């Protein structure tokens, strides 16, 4: 049974949150893990993964907008690539999550969704999901 899944994510904006809850649900279903853990990992230094509200799109807008006001895209960082703000935002959000699998589904709150967070797009990105029985 496959327990490690790799997905390609195409982003379209510099800062963007993409709901990936369906990919996590698909991975859990295909792995046949009914009780265990699911780890979601983003192998990039300018992207991340997070859980937040998925009912009101204004929440995602507020998060990306506020992160950009806290860490603006500017040219006076020492890192020469011009994406230091993206590295900082990625560190704030984080590159991985672990979610409980219960009854063959991710154990999420009523309003929660899982998001891929892009901070240096648009780009082609990878996402890994590992399901473990236990």
N, C-alpha and C positions, 0 to 999 in steps of 0.2 A: 504494500500500500504506500502510495506516495505521501510523504509528510512534509516535504520542502517544495515550495512553489515560488516561481520567479515570474514577475509581471513587468511589462514595459509601460511606463506612464509618459504620455506626451503632454507637456505643459504648454500653455499658450501666452502666459503673461510673466512678467518679472516676479511679481508676488501673487501667489495664487494658492487657494486651498481646494483640493479635489476630494470629494467624498469617495472613499475606497471601502466603505462598509461592505458593499456587495462582494468585493474581492476576498475579504476576510471570511464572509459567510460561505462563499464558493469553496475556498481552500479547506475550511473545516468540514464541509459536506463531503468533498472528494477524498479527504484524508481518512474519513470514517471514524474520527476521534469523537467520542460522545462525552467523555469527561476528561479534562486535562487543561493544558495551557496552549496558548497561541502567541507566538512572538512575531512582531512585525518590525522589520528592519529596513532602513534606508541607507544604502552604502554611498552616501554623498555628503560632502562637508558644507553644502549650501542649500540643503533641503532637510526636511524632518517629517515627523509623524506625530499626530496628537488626537486626543478625543475631546469633542466639545459638542455643543448643541447643533442638531441637524434640522430643527423645525423652522427656524427663522433665519434666512440668509443674511440678515443684518448682523448677526453675531459674527459670522466669518468676515464680513466687511469691517466690522469694528475691530476685530483682532488684527487683521492685516494693516488696517489704517493706523491703529495705535502703535503697533510694532514699528511701522515706518516713521512715526513721529518720535518714538523713543530712540531708534537707531536709523537715522536718515541715510539715504544713498548720497554720499558726498565724496569729494576727491582728496581730502586731506588725511586719509588713513595711510599708514606706512606700507601696507600690502599693495604691491604694484598693479595687481590685476583689476582693481577698481570694484571689487565685490566684497570688501571687508564687512559691510553691513549685512550681507547675506550669510557670511560665516557666523557673525554674532547672533543673528536671528535663529539660525540653525541650532546654535548652542543653547539658546534660551528654550526653544521648543523641544529639542532632543531628537535623536536618530532612531529610537526604538520604543516599543511598547510591549507589555505582556498583558494578555487578556485571559480571563478564565473562560474555559469552554464548559458549558453545562447543558445537558440534553442535546448535544450536537450543535449548539449555537453559541455565539459569543455572548457572554454575560454583560450586557450593557443596560444602562438606565433608559427609561422611556424616551427621553429626548436626545440621547447620545448617538453620535456618529463618529466614525474614524476617518481622519483626514490626512492625505498626503499634503505636506506644506512645501511649496516651491518659493525660493527666495532669490533665485538667480536665473530665471527663465527668459524666454521659453527654451526648453531643453527636452531631450529624450532622457528619461530617468529609469532606474531599476528599483524594484520593490521586492523584498523577500518576505515570505510568510512561512513559518515553521510551526507545525502542530504536533504536540506531544501528548500521548495518552498518560493518564496518571491521576 
